[in-house]
């Protein structure tokens, strides 16, 4: 019984550790993408010739940023387990069962 519990804890922690590493990698990837996009936005805004062009460019960049951020949030939320998933995965053979 103790060995089974120990193995289950070990396997659970390994899976959680791998998931956390992958989640961290994805966050870093998004950070890089967003940094590149910020510099590109600054370049575009610096190149405008009129107030009207500035506001149009700023509006377009804001829309693009919102769309990109929404996609990133959705992807990260799919990677993170929800409490409902944890309950659903509980088969009654856990450490505290």
N, C-alpha and C positions, 0 to 999 in steps of 0.2 A: 504494500500500500504506500509506504513512504517513498519507495523508489519510483512508483508510478506518478506520484504527486510531483516529485523532483523532476522527472522527465517532462511532465506536462508544463511545469513552470519554465523549464529551460527552453522548450520548444516555443512556448508563447512569447517569452522574452526575445528570442532570436527573431521571430516573425515581426514583433513590434519594433525591434531595433532596425531591421531591414526596411520596414515601412517608413520609419522616421528618417532614415538616411535618404531614401528616395524622395520623400516630401521636402527635405532640406535642399536636395539637388534641384528640385523643381522651383523652389522659391528663389534660389540663386540664379537659375536660368531666367526666370521672369525679371529679376532685378537687372540682369544684363540687358535684356530686351528693352526694358523700360528706360534704362540709362541711355542706350543708343537712340531711342525714340525721343527722349528729352533733348539731346544734342541736335537731332534733326529738326525738331520743332523750333529750337532757338535759331538755327541756321535759316529756316524758312521765315521766321518772324523778322529777323535782321535784314532780310532781303526785300521786304515790302516797300512800296513806293508811295502809298497813300493811306490815309486813315481808313478808307473804305476797304482797301485790300488787306490792311491789318486785321480789321474785325472779321472779314470773311475767312482769312487764314486762321485766326484764333478760333473761330467757330468750328471750322473743319478739323483742326487739330484736337479740339476738345471732344468732338464727336468720335474721332478715331481712338483717342485715349480711353474714353468711356467704353467703347466696344471691346477694345483690347483688354481692359481691366475686367470687364464682365466675363469674358472668356476665361481669363486667368483664375478668377474667383470660382467659376464653375468647375474648372479642372481641378483646382485644389480641394474644393469641397467634395468632389467625387473620390479623391484619394483618402480623405479623412473618414474614419469610421464614425457612424452616428451611434447614439445610445441604442436606437432601435436595432441596428445591425448587431451590436454586441449582445442584446437580449436574444435575438433570433439565432445567433451562433452558439448560444449556451445550450449544450446538449444534456446537461445534468451530470456531466463527468468532470466538472471543473474542480479546482482545488478546494473550494468552500462547499461543494455539494455533498 
